[in-house]
Amino acid sequence: MTVCWLQAATYEEVAALDRRRAVAVVPLGATEAHGPHLPLSTDVIIVEAMARAGAKVVMEEFLEGEEVS
């Protein structure tokens, strides 16, 4: 199984995905102020890291022997 991050993928790469084995992980985070010392995307940065870590765990635990990238 290959990990495909939609934000970096072309439409051709997305079209080539095996839809029978595809799982979508959609990280959603607020864009809001957390004070003058943090970027507006703080929540997005955190949730993207959590989604990547979660996807890696799922692949390692449930798809043993598959490619993890």
MIVEX-219456 format. One record per residue: z, x, y of N, C-alpha, C in turn; residue in three letters. Coordinates in steps of 0.001 Angstrom, whole numbers, plus 500000, padded with zeros to 6 digits. Example, Ala and Ser with C-alpha at 12.3 -4.5 7.8 and 13.67 -1.06 7.14 Angstrom:
<atoms>
507800513190494310507800512300495500507800513200496700ALA
507080512850497750507140513670498940507870512900500030SER
</atoms>
This chain:
<atoms>
500000500842498828500000500000500000500000500885501232MET
499258500510502201499162501251503445499834500460504547THR
500534501148505420501134500510506589500091500488507691VAL
499921499350508309498961499193509393499708498642510604CYS
499821499441511631500451498976512868499354498352513723TRP
499419497040513917498338496314514582498025496844515971LEU
499028497296516688498782497773518047497892499005518084GLN
497806499727516976496985500938516934495742500766516052ALA
495585499597515441494498499380514493493262498812515180ALA
492122499095514588490887498461515038490729497149514282THR
489855496289514779489643495018514076489047495255512690TYR
488297496339512528487731496645511216488820497039510219GLU
489822497803510669490937498175509794491741496949509380GLU
491952496044510315492687494816510006491884493950509038VAL
490590493838509249489741493032508369489713493591506956ALA
489903494899506816489855495534505493491166495420504715ALA
492219494892505322493501494764504629493388493797503452LEU
494112494096502387494172493212501225495143492080501541ASP
494617490933501893495453489811502329496366489280501232ARG
496034489550499978496891489099498878498175489912498816ARG
498158491134499373499325492014499313499885492330500695ARG
499346491728501720499767492038503085501060491313503443ALA
501905492007504151503141491432504685503186491771506163VAL
503402490783506984503470491014508425504929491130508856ALA
505221492191509556506537492371510180506274492345511675VAL
506814491353512342506521491160513757507782491438514580VAL
507855492615515195509019492918516020508914492211517372PRO
509935491457517704509968490757518987511198491200519765LEU
510973491625520985512078492049521835511838491584523260GLY
512900491337523961512806490883525342512426492034526271ALA
511752491678527342511486492623528417512368492175529573THR
513440492926529790514412492533530813515146493759531318GLU
515787493594532433516529494694533044517853494924532325ALA
518167496201532113519447496609531536520146497579532478HIS
519865497455533737520433498351534730519401499373535172GLY
519737500145536184518777501092536754518510502312535882PRO
519297502513534844519190503717534021518344503536532766HIS
517930502313532441517161502062531220515829501390531551LEU
514800501612530720513509500965530960513560499472530628PRO
512628498724531197512551497295530910512273497028529438LEU
511680497982528754511313497794527349512396498223526370SER
513628498356526799514711498815525929514803497994524641THR
514803496677524765514916495820523576513700495974522664ASP
512532496140523248511307496313522464511363497632521692VAL
511806498684522335511924499999521693512865499909520492ILE
513994499249520665514982499114519593514418498305518430ILE
513818497160518721513340496289517646512142496910516918VAL
511318497690517614510218498375516926510762499413515951GLU
511787500138516356512404501118515456513033500423514254ALA
513670499285514477514269498531513378513194498004512424MET
512075497546512957510985497038512120510388498160511275ALA
510200499329511866509664500472511114510630500877509992ARG
511908500933510307512902501308509298512964500257508188ALA
512930499001508555512959497929507559511730497933506673GLY
510568498156507254509331498214506468509375499382505490ALA
509928500499505917510027501660505038510952501363503855LYS
512084500712504118513020500356503046512353499404502061VAL
511661498403502572510990497442501687509986498164500809VAL
509206499045501393508202499759500610508844500659499569MET
509917501339499939510571502255498996511304501510497886GLU
511954500412498215512773499690497251511972498726496376GLU
511018498046496963510332496976496249508930497329495805PHE
508372498372496345507009498754495996507008500166495457LEU
507906500427494547508059501761493989506729502289493465GLU
506442503522493803505205504149493375504053503944494330GLY
504252503134495351503208502907496332503268503984497412GLU
502213504100498176502139505086499256503005504646500426GLU
503855505532500911504686505264502078504274506234503160VAL
503846505682504297503421506558505399504195506270506646SER
</atoms>
